[in-house]
Amino acid sequence: MSASEKAKAQMEQVAGKAVRKAAHAMGKEDLAVKGAALEARGKARHVKEKGKGP
């Protein structure tokens, strides 16, 4: 897993979580769904990169 891909995956997870939590706090469920999707994309990228090996 390259360092840049690992950082990108982590950034997507963190950004998605922040968007999701902020949207829930403001009561904007459509934005919360987009944040959850971004977080899931980051997790999927992490799993994909982890599976590539050294």
C-alpha positions in Angstrom: 0.0 0.0 0.0 1.6 3.2 -1.1 1.8 6.0 1.4 -0.1 8.4 -0.9 -3.0 5.9 -1.4 -3.1 5.2 2.3 -3.2 8.9 3.1 -6.0 9.4 0.5 -8.0 6.6 2.0 -7.6 7.9 5.5 -8.5 11.5 4.4 -11.7 10.3 2.7 -12.7 8.4 5.9 -12.0 11.4 8.1 -13.7 13.9 5.8 -16.7 11.6 5.4 -17.1 11.2 9.1 -16.9 14.9 9.7 -19.4 15.7 7.0 -21.8 13.1 8.3 -21.6 14.2 11.9 -22.0 17.9 11.0 -24.9 17.2 8.7 -26.7 15.2 11.4 -26.2 18.0 13.9 -27.7 20.5 11.4 -30.5 18.1 10.5 -29.5 17.7 6.8 -30.0 14.1 6.2 -29.2 14.3 2.4 -25.8 15.7 3.2 -25.3 13.1 5.9 -25.9 10.4 3.3 -23.2 11.9 1.1 -20.8 12.0 4.1 -21.5 8.4 4.8 -20.8 7.5 1.2 -17.5 9.4 1.2 -16.5 7.5 4.4 -17.5 4.2 2.9 -15.4 5.0 -0.2 -12.4 5.7 2.0 -12.8 2.4 3.8 -13.2 0.5 0.5 -10.1 2.2 -0.9 -8.2 1.1 2.2 -9.3 -2.5 1.9 -8.4 -2.5 -1.8 -4.9 -1.1 -1.2 -4.4 -3.4 1.8 -5.1 -6.4 -0.5 -2.5 -5.4 -3.0 0.3 -6.5 -0.6 3.7 -5.0 -0.1 
